[in-house]
Amino acid sequence: MARMTPMERGMIIDIDLDPVQGSETGKVRPCVVVTNDIYNARVPVIQVVPITAWNEKKARIKTNVTLIPSEINGLDKKS
């Protein structure tokens, strides 16, 4: 079996989030890895946060963060 690239905190990766329950975010979406690198190197499960498209309403929520697309993060639109 081929080895996977180690996941690092802050990486943005595309993940198929289906199937969903209730109001969970579904489909294939970019997600940011939030678990720390020590945990990621030792445990075969990572924690991620889905990224959704930016809009004015979501921007007003204080816990949301705006991500600007760049070559580094690989996003193609403001999220």
N, CA, C and O atoms as CSV, one atom per row, in Angstrom:
chain,resi,resn,atom,element,x,y,z
A,1,MET,N,N,0.833,-1.174,0.000
A,1,MET,CA,C,0.000,0.000,0.000
A,1,MET,C,C,0.883,1.244,0.000
A,1,MET,O,O,1.862,1.318,0.743
A,2,ALA,N,N,0.535,2.215,-0.831
A,2,ALA,CA,C,1.317,3.457,-0.901
A,2,ALA,C,C,1.080,4.305,0.345
A,2,ALA,O,O,-0.022,4.328,0.894
A,3,ARG,N,N,2.117,4.993,0.780
A,3,ARG,CA,C,1.991,5.873,1.944
A,3,ARG,C,C,1.332,7.179,1.526
A,3,ARG,O,O,1.595,7.709,0.447
A,4,MET,N,N,0.482,7.679,2.390
A,4,MET,CA,C,-0.175,8.961,2.138
A,4,MET,C,C,0.721,10.098,2.611
A,4,MET,O,O,1.551,9.917,3.502
A,5,THR,N,N,0.546,11.262,2.012
A,5,THR,CA,C,1.253,12.452,2.476
A,5,THR,C,C,0.750,12.780,3.872
A,5,THR,O,O,-0.461,12.806,4.091
A,6,PRO,N,N,1.651,13.034,4.831
A,6,PRO,CA,C,1.175,13.369,6.175
A,6,PRO,C,C,0.361,14.663,6.161
A,6,PRO,O,O,0.727,15.641,5.508
A,7,MET,N,N,-0.735,14.643,6.886
A,7,MET,CA,C,-1.572,15.832,6.991
A,7,MET,C,C,-0.959,16.777,8.020
A,7,MET,O,O,-0.565,16.348,9.105
A,8,GLU,N,N,-0.879,18.053,7.684
A,8,GLU,CA,C,-0.329,19.056,8.589
A,8,GLU,C,C,-1.400,20.084,8.909
A,8,GLU,O,O,-2.246,20.398,8.072
A,9,ARG,N,N,-1.355,20.604,10.130
A,9,ARG,CA,C,-2.310,21.618,10.548
A,9,ARG,C,C,-2.262,22.798,9.578
A,9,ARG,O,O,-1.188,23.283,9.221
A,10,GLY,N,N,-3.436,23.247,9.162
A,10,GLY,CA,C,-3.527,24.370,8.236
A,10,GLY,C,C,-3.641,23.958,6.776
A,10,GLY,O,O,-3.988,24.786,5.935
A,11,MET,N,N,-3.354,22.690,6.452
A,11,MET,CA,C,-3.496,22.225,5.069
A,11,MET,C,C,-4.959,22.305,4.658
A,11,MET,O,O,-5.854,22.095,5.477
A,12,ILE,N,N,-5.197,22.607,3.397
A,12,ILE,CA,C,-6.551,22.587,2.854
A,12,ILE,C,C,-6.624,21.419,1.887
A,12,ILE,O,O,-5.865,21.339,0.921
A,13,ILE,N,N,-7.562,20.506,2.171
A,13,ILE,CA,C,-7.708,19.295,1.361
A,13,ILE,C,C,-9.174,19.124,0.967
A,13,ILE,O,O,-10.068,19.521,1.714
A,14,ASP,N,N,-9.421,18.534,-0.205
A,14,ASP,CA,C,-10.789,18.250,-0.639
A,14,ASP,C,C,-11.238,16.933,-0.025
A,14,ASP,O,O,-10.538,15.924,-0.113
A,15,ILE,N,N,-12.422,16.952,0.602
A,15,ILE,CA,C,-12.960,15.766,1.268
A,15,ILE,C,C,-14.421,15.598,0.866
A,15,ILE,O,O,-15.172,16.572,0.811
A,16,ASP,N,N,-14.821,14.350,0.583
A,16,ASP,CA,C,-16.226,14.036,0.329
A,16,ASP,C,C,-16.907,13.892,1.685
A,16,ASP,O,O,-16.652,12.926,2.403
A,17,LEU,N,N,-17.759,14.828,2.039
A,17,LEU,CA,C,-18.396,14.859,3.356
A,17,LEU,C,C,-19.708,14.075,3.414
A,17,LEU,O,O,-20.356,14.038,4.460
A,18,ASP,N,N,-20.104,13.453,2.309
A,18,ASP,CA,C,-21.325,12.642,2.304
A,18,ASP,C,C,-21.037,11.261,2.870
A,18,ASP,O,O,-19.908,10.789,2.734
A,19,PRO,N,N,-21.982,10.593,3.490
A,19,PRO,CA,C,-23.347,11.030,3.768
A,19,PRO,C,C,-23.389,11.964,4.970
A,19,PRO,O,O,-22.495,11.947,5.816
A,20,VAL,N,N,-24.433,12.776,5.035
A,20,VAL,CA,C,-24.583,13.741,6.124
A,20,VAL,C,C,-25.799,13.390,6.969
A,20,VAL,O,O,-26.660,12.612,6.559
A,21,GLN,N,N,-25.847,13.982,8.155
A,21,GLN,CA,C,-27.017,13.858,9.027
A,21,GLN,C,C,-27.469,15.258,9.398
A,21,GLN,O,O,-26.645,16.117,9.712
A,22,GLY,N,N,-28.772,15.491,9.364
A,22,GLY,CA,C,-29.299,16.791,9.777
A,22,GLY,C,C,-28.776,17.927,8.919
A,22,GLY,O,O,-28.842,17.871,7.691
A,23,SER,N,N,-28.251,18.967,9.575
A,23,SER,CA,C,-27.807,20.166,8.852
A,23,SER,C,C,-26.307,20.175,8.568
A,23,SER,O,O,-25.740,21.231,8.290
A,24,GLU,N,N,-25.659,19.012,8.635
A,24,GLU,CA,C,-24.221,18.944,8.356
A,24,GLU,C,C,-23.930,19.372,6.919
A,24,GLU,O,O,-24.778,19.238,6.038
A,25,THR,N,N,-22.731,19.883,6.697
A,25,THR,CA,C,-22.279,20.279,5.368
A,25,THR,C,C,-21.953,19.031,4.563
A,25,THR,O,O,-21.266,18.138,5.059
A,26,GLY,N,N,-22.439,18.957,3.322
A,26,GLY,CA,C,-22.210,17.790,2.488
A,26,GLY,C,C,-21.424,18.105,1.232
A,26,GLY,O,O,-20.879,19.200,1.090
A,27,LYS,N,N,-21.366,17.151,0.325
A,27,LYS,CA,C,-20.659,17.207,-0.960
A,27,LYS,C,C,-19.141,17.177,-0.759
A,27,LYS,O,O,-18.641,17.092,0.363
A,28,VAL,N,N,-18.433,17.250,-1.880
A,28,VAL,CA,C,-16.970,17.376,-1.822
A,28,VAL,C,C,-16.665,18.845,-1.583
A,28,VAL,O,O,-17.091,19.708,-2.351
A,29,ARG,N,N,-15.931,19.125,-0.522
A,29,ARG,CA,C,-15.623,20.510,-0.155
A,29,ARG,C,C,-14.180,20.618,0.308
A,29,ARG,O,O,-13.604,19.648,0.801
A,30,PRO,N,N,-13.599,21.803,0.147
A,30,PRO,CA,C,-12.289,22.016,0.762
A,30,PRO,C,C,-12.473,22.071,2.278
A,30,PRO,O,O,-13.450,22.630,2.776
A,31,CYS,N,N,-11.527,21.487,2.997
A,31,CYS,CA,C,-11.560,21.477,4.460
A,31,CYS,C,C,-10.168,21.810,4.973
A,31,CYS,O,O,-9.168,21.420,4.372
A,32,VAL,N,N,-10.108,22.531,6.084
A,32,VAL,CA,C,-8.823,22.875,6.687
A,32,VAL,C,C,-8.564,21.917,7.852
A,32,VAL,O,O,-9.443,21.674,8.679
A,33,VAL,N,N,-7.340,21.376,7.904
A,33,VAL,CA,C,-6.934,20.476,8.986
A,33,VAL,C,C,-6.699,21.315,10.239
A,33,VAL,O,O,-5.935,22.279,10.209
A,34,VAL,N,N,-7.364,20.943,11.354
A,34,VAL,CA,C,-7.231,21.720,12.589
A,34,VAL,C,C,-6.488,20.977,13.697
A,34,VAL,O,O,-6.074,21.601,14.674
A,35,THR,N,N,-6.309,19.666,13.571
A,35,THR,CA,C,-5.550,18.945,14.595
A,35,THR,C,C,-4.071,19.269,14.445
A,35,THR,O,O,-3.599,19.561,13.346
A,36,ASN,N,N,-3.336,19.216,15.569
A,36,ASN,CA,C,-1.918,19.592,15.522
A,36,ASN,C,C,-1.067,18.495,14.881
A,36,ASN,O,O,-1.493,17.344,14.783
A,37,ASP,N,N,0.126,18.862,14.452
A,37,ASP,CA,C,0.991,17.962,13.690
A,37,ASP,C,C,1.438,16.741,14.487
A,37,ASP,O,O,1.591,15.663,13.913
A,38,ILE,N,N,1.650,16.881,15.789
A,38,ILE,CA,C,2.057,15.733,16.614
A,38,ILE,C,C,0.943,14.694,16.621
A,38,ILE,O,O,1.198,13.504,16.436
A,39,TYR,N,N,-0.278,15.139,16.832
A,39,TYR,CA,C,-1.441,14.247,16.808
A,39,TYR,C,C,-1.572,13.602,15.428
A,39,TYR,O,O,-1.765,12.391,15.324
A,40,ASN,N,N,-1.468,14.405,14.376
A,40,ASN,CA,C,-1.638,13.898,13.012
A,40,ASN,C,C,-0.613,12.827,12.664
A,40,ASN,O,O,-0.923,11.904,11.911
A,41,ALA,N,N,0.603,12.931,13.198
A,41,ALA,CA,C,1.656,11.956,12.910
A,41,ALA,C,C,1.423,10.634,13.641
A,41,ALA,O,O,1.933,9.598,13.216
A,42,ARG,N,N,0.663,10.659,14.729
A,42,ARG,CA,C,0.514,9.468,15.571
A,42,ARG,C,C,-0.835,8.771,15.458
A,42,ARG,O,O,-0.933,7.575,15.731
A,43,VAL,N,N,-1.864,9.490,15.064
A,43,VAL,CA,C,-3.221,8.950,15.058
A,43,VAL,C,C,-3.752,8.949,13.624
A,43,VAL,O,O,-3.588,9.939,12.910
A,44,PRO,N,N,-4.388,7.852,13.190
A,44,PRO,CA,C,-4.833,7.773,11.794
A,44,PRO,C,C,-6.129,8.538,11.491
A,44,PRO,O,O,-6.714,8.347,10.425
A,45,VAL,N,N,-6.580,9.387,12.397
A,45,VAL,CA,C,-7.795,10.179,12.191
A,45,VAL,C,C,-7.441,11.649,12.397
A,45,VAL,O,O,-6.770,11.999,13.367
A,46,ILE,N,N,-7.893,12.506,11.484
A,46,ILE,CA,C,-7.638,13.941,11.630
A,46,ILE,C,C,-8.964,14.667,11.811
A,46,ILE,O,O,-10.019,14.145,11.449
A,47,GLN,N,N,-8.909,15.857,12.365
A,47,GLN,CA,C,-10.103,16.695,12.487
A,47,GLN,C,C,-9.980,17.841,11.493
A,47,GLN,O,O,-8.932,18.475,11.372
A,48,VAL,N,N,-11.081,18.090,10.783
A,48,VAL,CA,C,-11.098,19.144,9.773
A,48,VAL,C,C,-12.325,20.025,9.969
A,48,VAL,O,O,-13.290,19.638,10.628
A,49,VAL,N,N,-12.266,21.215,9.384
A,49,VAL,CA,C,-13.410,22.125,9.361
A,49,VAL,C,C,-13.721,22.415,7.895
A,49,VAL,O,O,-12.845,22.868,7.159
A,50,PRO,N,N,-14.971,22.159,7.457
A,50,PRO,CA,C,-15.330,22.449,6.069
A,50,PRO,C,C,-15.279,23.946,5.774
A,50,PRO,O,O,-15.555,24.776,6.640
A,51,ILE,N,N,-14.923,24.268,4.537
A,51,ILE,CA,C,-14.883,25.652,4.069
A,51,ILE,C,C,-16.046,25.838,3.102
A,51,ILE,O,O,-16.261,25.009,2.218
A,52,THR,N,N,-16.795,26.927,3.269
A,52,THR,CA,C,-17.905,27.225,2.369
A,52,THR,C,C,-17.665,28.572,1.696
A,52,THR,O,O,-16.813,29.355,2.115
A,53,ALA,N,N,-18.434,28.817,0.647
A,53,ALA,CA,C,-18.288,30.073,-0.096
A,53,ALA,C,C,-18.621,31.265,0.796
A,53,ALA,O,O,-19.520,31.198,1.634
A,54,TRP,N,N,-17.880,32.357,0.601
A,54,TRP,CA,C,-18.066,33.586,1.373
A,54,TRP,C,C,-19.332,34.292,0.940
A,54,TRP,O,O,-19.672,34.312,-0.243
A,55,ASN,N,N,-20.029,34.871,1.904
A,55,ASN,CA,C,-21.103,35.806,1.580
A,55,ASN,C,C,-21.216,36.819,2.711
A,55,ASN,O,O,-20.710,36.592,3.810
A,56,GLU,N,N,-21.874,37.926,2.441
A,56,GLU,CA,C,-21.958,39.044,3.398
A,56,GLU,C,C,-22.571,38.613,4.728
A,56,GLU,O,O,-22.105,39.033,5.788
A,57,LYS,N,N,-23.598,37.789,4.684
A,57,LYS,CA,C,-24.274,37.343,5.910
A,57,LYS,C,C,-23.323,36.532,6.790
A,57,LYS,O,O,-23.254,36.754,7.999
A,58,LYS,N,N,-22.591,35.593,6.187
A,58,LYS,CA,C,-21.650,34.770,6.955
A,58,LYS,C,C,-20.484,35.597,7.488
A,58,LYS,O,O,-19.934,35.289,8.546
A,59,ALA,N,N,-20.107,36.641,6.764
A,59,ALA,CA,C,-18.972,37.472,7.172
A,59,ALA,C,C,-19.251,38.223,8.473
A,59,ALA,O,O,-18.316,38.599,9.180
A,60,ARG,N,N,-20.519,38.443,8.793
A,60,ARG,CA,C,-20.878,39.170,10.021
A,60,ARG,C,C,-20.806,38.300,11.269
A,60,ARG,O,O,-20.839,38.827,12.381
A,61,ILE,N,N,-20.710,36.992,11.117
A,61,ILE,CA,C,-20.633,36.093,12.274
A,61,ILE,C,C,-19.208,36.145,12.810
A,61,ILE,O,O,-18.255,35.849,12.089
A,62,LYS,N,N,-19.069,36.519,14.072
A,62,LYS,CA,C,-17.746,36.787,14.650
A,62,LYS,C,C,-16.822,35.577,14.674
A,62,LYS,O,O,-15.602,35.745,14.684
A,63,THR,N,N,-17.361,34.369,14.685
A,63,THR,CA,C,-16.502,33.178,14.730
A,63,THR,C,C,-16.031,32.739,13.348
A,63,THR,O,O,-15.180,31.855,13.247
A,64,ASN,N,N,-16.561,33.331,12.290
A,64,ASN,CA,C,-16.148,32.972,10.934
A,64,ASN,C,C,-14.887,33.725,10.528
A,64,ASN,O,O,-14.644,34.845,10.978
A,65,VAL,N,N,-14.103,33.104,9.684
A,65,VAL,CA,C,-12.858,33.679,9.183
A,65,VAL,C,C,-12.938,33.729,7.663
A,65,VAL,O,O,-13.356,32.755,7.035
A,66,THR,N,N,-12.547,34.843,7.067
A,66,THR,CA,C,-12.537,34.966,5.611
A,66,THR,C,C,-11.199,34.482,5.070
A,66,THR,O,O,-10.142,34.889,5.553
A,67,LEU,N,N,-11.249,33.606,4.059
A,67,LEU,CA,C,-10.045,33.108,3.393
A,67,LEU,C,C,-10.014,33.673,1.980
A,67,LEU,O,O,-10.975,33.522,1.225
A,68,ILE,N,N,-8.920,34.318,1.626
A,68,ILE,CA,C,-8.734,34.898,0.297
A,68,ILE,C,C,-8.025,33.862,-0.577
A,68,ILE,O,O,-7.019,33.297,-0.148
A,69,PRO,N,N,-8.521,33.597,-1.793
A,69,PRO,CA,C,-7.878,32.601,-2.645
A,69,PRO,C,C,-6.446,32.987,-3.016
A,69,PRO,O,O,-6.140,34.157,-3.242
A,70,SER,N,N,-5.576,31.974,-3.074
A,70,SER,CA,C,-4.178,32.194,-3.463
A,70,SER,C,C,-3.605,30.890,-4.003
A,70,SER,O,O,-4.219,29.831,-3.878
A,71,GLU,N,N,-2.431,30.978,-4.602
A,71,GLU,CA,C,-1.751,29.765,-5.071
A,71,GLU,C,C,-1.383,28.872,-3.900
A,71,GLU,O,O,-1.387,27.648,-4.029
A,72,ILE,N,N,-1.066,29.467,-2.765
A,72,ILE,CA,C,-0.638,28.692,-1.599
A,72,ILE,C,C,-1.779,27.849,-1.046
A,72,ILE,O,O,-1.586,26.664,-0.773
A,73,ASN,N,N,-2.984,28.441,-0.870
A,73,ASN,CA,C,-4.066,27.661,-0.277
A,73,ASN,C,C,-4.887,26.890,-1.304
A,73,ASN,O,O,-5.657,26.005,-0.931
A,74,GLY,N,N,-4.742,27.203,-2.578
A,74,GLY,CA,C,-5.415,26.449,-3.628
A,74,GLY,C,C,-6.898,26.756,-3.791
A,74,GLY,O,O,-7.570,26.112,-4.597
A,75,LEU,N,N,-7.420,27.718,-3.048
A,75,LEU,CA,C,-8.829,28.077,-3.196
A,75,LEU,C,C,-9.014,28.899,-4.462
A,75,LEU,O,O,-8.138,29.675,-4.843
A,76,ASP,N,N,-10.177,28.722,-5.120
A,76,ASP,CA,C,-10.423,29.479,-6.344
A,76,ASP,C,C,-11.429,30.611,-6.151
A,76,ASP,O,O,-11.694,31.375,-7.078
A,77,LYS,N,N,-11.991,30.716,-4.936
A,77,LYS,CA,C,-12.893,31.830,-4.643
A,77,LYS,C,C,-12.832,32.170,-3.162
A,77,LYS,O,O,-12.411,31.357,-2.339
A,78,LYS,N,N,-13.259,33.386,-2.838
A,78,LYS,CA,C,-13.285,33.849,-1.453
A,78,LYS,C,C,-14.170,32.908,-0.646
A,78,LYS,O,O,-15.278,32.577,-1.067
A,79,SER,N,N,-13.687,32.485,0.496
A,79,SER,CA,C,-14.423,31.512,1.306
A,79,SER,C,C,-14.463,31.950,2.750
A,79,SER,O,O,-15.041,31.259,3.589
